[in-house]
Amino acid sequence: MSPTTRRQFFRNGRTAAVGAIAGLGLDLKPVKAAAAKLKIQGAREVPSVCPYCAVGCGQIVSVKDGQIINIEGNPDSPINQGTLCPKGSAAFQLAVNPNRLTKVKYRAPNATEWEEKPLDWAMDRIAKLMKETRDRDFVLQGKGKDREGRIVPKMLNNCPTIASLGGATMDNEWNYVQLKLWRSLGLIWLENQARI
């Protein structure tokens, strides 16, 4: 007889415990269902899609008094049937984590200290710097020269001094729109870290 593995031990132990409780005539299914509903009692359930990758797993977002109180897999989704990967399971923290930064940290050129700035200030600054850089460095057709003055035919009608790096926390649709935006501005250095 082969020795019992750890997995077999726990599987057999679980089976024995369930058998013992079932032998007493107790049915735990209603208790389990009621406990799951208590945390979202009175909440509105909104079907959604996980934002992390292009798989498109279904989620149920529970909202109460205008606040997200729970996010879980949607059992009616044909894609994930209620299951979520670790990133999808942590989506609740993405939305409501109290440690999430709501302001930006900015360090001015040649400064040694960081200062907090509002998000609107940061967005305006990024837009201003993007426009300045694009206006200064945009290569028009017929003027396709690099910094040394050499003609570079493939560098026409673009802005070679701005790059974009996408990420795995952006969904497929956002990455598509971001690509369209950067291409319309003439960017050629585009990369995306998202993967399935």
WOLINUR-V446496 format. One record per residue. N is the residue number from 1. RES is the residue in three letters. SS is DSSP state (H for helix, E for strand, C for the rest). OMEGA is omega in whole degrees, 0 to 359 (none if undefined). D_LAST is the distance of its C-alpha to the last C-alpha in Angstrom with 1 decimal. Layout:
n:res:ss:omega:d_last
N:RES:SS:OMEGA:D_LAST
N:RES:SS:OMEGA:D_LAST
This chain:
n:res:ss:omega:d_last
1:MET:C:182:43.2
2:SER:C:180:40.0
3:PRO:C:180:39.2
4:THR:C:177:37.0
5:THR:C:179:33.5
6:ARG:H:180:32.2
7:ARG:H:179:29.8
8:GLN:H:180:32.7
9:PHE:H:181:34.9
10:PHE:H:178:32.6
11:ARG:H:179:31.9
12:ASN:H:179:35.7
13:GLY:H:178:36.5
14:ARG:H:180:34.4
15:THR:H:180:35.9
16:ALA:H:181:39.4
17:ALA:H:179:38.9
18:VAL:H:178:37.7
19:GLY:H:180:40.6
20:ALA:H:180:43.1
21:ILE:H:179:42.1
22:ALA:H:178:42.1
23:GLY:H:178:45.5
24:LEU:C:179:46.8
25:GLY:C:180:45.9
26:LEU:C:176:43.2
27:ASP:C:186:40.2
28:LEU:C:182:37.5
29:LYS:H:179:35.2
30:PRO:H:179:37.0
31:VAL:H:180:37.0
32:LYS:H:180:33.2
33:ALA:H:180:32.7
34:ALA:H:180:35.3
35:ALA:H:179:33.8
36:ALA:H:182:30.3
37:LYS:H:183:32.1
38:LEU:H:184:34.3
39:LYS:C:182:31.7
40:ILE:C:182:31.0
41:GLN:C:179:34.5
42:GLY:C:181:35.6
43:ALA:C:175:32.2
44:ARG:E:180:30.9
45:GLU:E:182:27.6
46:VAL:E:177:25.3
47:PRO:E:182:22.3
48:SER:E:179:19.3
49:VAL:E:179:15.5
50:CYS:C:185:13.2
51:PRO:C:193:12.6
52:TYR:C:181:9.5
53:CYS:C:185:6.6
54:ALA:C:180:7.1
55:VAL:C:177:7.5
56:GLY:C:179:10.9
57:CYS:C:180:12.3
58:GLY:E:177:16.0
59:GLN:E:171:17.9
60:ILE:E:179:21.7
61:VAL:E:179:23.0
62:SER:E:184:26.6
63:VAL:E:179:28.9
64:LYS:E:181:32.5
65:ASP:C:178:34.9
66:GLY:C:181:32.4
67:GLN:E:175:30.2
68:ILE:E:179:26.9
69:ILE:E:180:27.9
70:ASN:E:172:24.9
71:ILE:E:179:21.4
72:GLU:E:179:20.2
73:GLY:E:180:18.2
74:ASN:C:180:19.8
75:PRO:C:179:21.3
76:ASP:C:180:22.1
77:SER:C:178:18.6
78:PRO:C:182:18.0
79:ILE:C:185:14.2
80:ASN:C:176:14.3
81:GLN:C:176:18.1
82:GLY:C:180:18.6
83:THR:C:176:16.1
84:LEU:C:175:13.7
85:CYS:C:180:11.4
86:PRO:H:179:13.3
87:LYS:H:179:12.0
88:GLY:H:179:12.9
89:SER:H:180:16.1
90:ALA:C:183:17.1
91:ALA:H:178:16.9
92:PHE:H:180:20.7
93:GLN:H:177:21.3
94:LEU:H:185:19.4
95:ALA:H:190:22.0
96:VAL:H:182:25.2
97:ASN:C:180:25.1
98:PRO:C:179:28.7
99:ASN:C:181:27.6
100:ARG:C:180:25.5
101:LEU:C:178:27.2
102:THR:C:175:28.9
103:LYS:C:180:30.6
104:VAL:E:174:29.7
105:LYS:E:182:31.2
106:TYR:E:174:33.1
107:ARG:C:182:35.1
108:ALA:C:177:37.5
109:PRO:C:180:38.2
110:ASN:C:177:40.4
111:ALA:C:179:40.2
112:THR:C:183:39.5
113:GLU:C:175:38.7
114:TRP:C:175:35.8
115:GLU:E:179:36.8
116:GLU:E:177:35.1
117:LYS:E:176:34.9
118:PRO:C:182:33.9
119:LEU:H:179:30.6
120:ASP:H:177:32.7
121:TRP:H:181:34.4
122:ALA:H:180:31.2
123:MET:H:178:29.9
124:ASP:H:180:33.3
125:ARG:H:178:33.4
126:ILE:H:180:30.0
127:ALA:H:181:31.1
128:LYS:H:181:34.5
129:LEU:H:177:33.1
130:MET:H:181:30.7
131:LYS:H:179:33.7
132:GLU:H:182:36.0
133:THR:H:181:33.7
134:ARG:H:179:32.9
135:ASP:H:183:36.6
136:ARG:H:192:37.6
137:ASP:H:182:35.2
138:PHE:E:181:34.4
139:VAL:E:180:35.4
140:LEU:C:177:37.3
141:GLN:C:182:38.0
142:GLY:C:178:41.1
143:LYS:C:184:40.6
144:GLY:C:179:37.7
145:LYS:E:176:38.8
146:ASP:C:185:37.1
147:ARG:C:178:38.7
148:GLU:C:177:41.3
149:GLY:C:179:42.4
150:ARG:C:179:41.0
151:ILE:E:180:40.0
152:VAL:C:187:36.3
153:PRO:C:184:35.8
154:LYS:C:181:32.0
155:MET:C:181:32.1
156:LEU:C:178:33.7
157:ASN:C:177:33.0
158:ASN:E:178:30.3
159:CYS:E:186:30.1
160:PRO:E:185:29.0
161:THR:E:176:29.5
162:ILE:E:179:26.7
163:ALA:E:178:23.0
164:SER:E:176:19.9
165:LEU:E:177:16.9
166:GLY:E:183:14.1
167:GLY:C:184:12.0
168:ALA:C:178:9.1
169:THR:C:178:11.8
170:MET:C:182:12.5
171:ASP:C:185:11.4
172:ASN:H:182:10.9
173:GLU:H:179:14.6
174:TRP:H:179:15.7
175:ASN:H:178:13.9
176:TYR:H:180:15.7
177:VAL:H:179:18.9
178:GLN:H:178:18.7
179:LEU:H:179:18.4
180:LYS:H:179:21.4
181:LEU:H:184:23.3
182:TRP:H:177:23.0
183:ARG:H:180:23.8
184:SER:H:177:26.8
185:LEU:C:177:28.0
186:GLY:C:179:27.9
187:LEU:E:178:25.2
188:ILE:E:181:23.9
189:TRP:E:182:21.9
190:LEU:E:179:18.5
191:GLU:E:179:15.3
192:ASN:E:182:12.0
193:GLN:C:183:10.1
194:ALA:C:180:7.1
195:ARG:C:179:3.8
196:ILE:C:none:0.0
